[in-house]
């Protein structure tokens, strides 16, 4: 694609096909306009001098907010099955989901 060239509706349709998207003509027209606006703005951003700008992966300054895993005591098999209506050899018995 040349610097001043815009994406045609045919090219947008081809891109949609490559992405396995089924678009109506109205959607192709809409996305053609939006993609061309996005590409025009990228051209503006490409003119900026970013030589002294450090790469940014996130902007909040926060680090991973994970809690420490703690092992909790769980139910025994007998406790887990204590309120079920039906059980068989240590398992819950539930209605069939699939037809016979």
JOVENHU-V191074 format. One record per residue. RES is the residue in one letter. D_FIRST is the distance of its C-alpha to the first C-alpha in Angstrom with 2 decimals. Layout:
RES_D_FIRST, RES_D_FIRST
This chain:
X_0.00, X_3.80, X_6.63, X_8.28, X_6.21, X_7.78, X_8.09, X_10.66, X_13.97, X_13.65, X_10.65, X_12.80, X_15.72, X_14.30, X_13.63, X_17.16, X_18.56, X_17.37, X_19.09, X_22.04, X_22.05, X_23.70, X_22.54, X_24.19, X_22.47, X_23.57, X_21.95, X_18.59, X_18.84, X_19.96, X_17.38, X_14.52, X_16.05, X_16.72, X_13.34, X_11.84, X_14.92, X_14.51, X_11.01, X_12.58, X_15.56, X_13.90, X_12.75, X_16.48, X_17.68, X_15.80, X_17.89, X_21.07, X_23.27, X_24.02, X_25.73, X_29.12, X_28.22, X_29.47, X_27.45, X_28.74, X_29.40, X_31.58, X_33.09, X_36.50, X_38.38, X_40.02, X_40.56, X_41.05, X_43.69, X_45.35, X_49.02, X_51.22, X_51.99, X_55.60, X_57.35, X_59.23, X_62.07, X_61.17, X_63.44, X_65.56, X_65.18, X_68.47, X_67.36, X_64.02, X_65.84, X_68.73, X_67.61, X_66.19, X_68.07, X_67.47, X_66.91, X_67.37, X_67.87, X_66.14, X_63.17, X_62.38, X_62.97, X_60.53, X_60.15, X_58.00, X_54.39, X_53.78, X_56.03, X_58.58
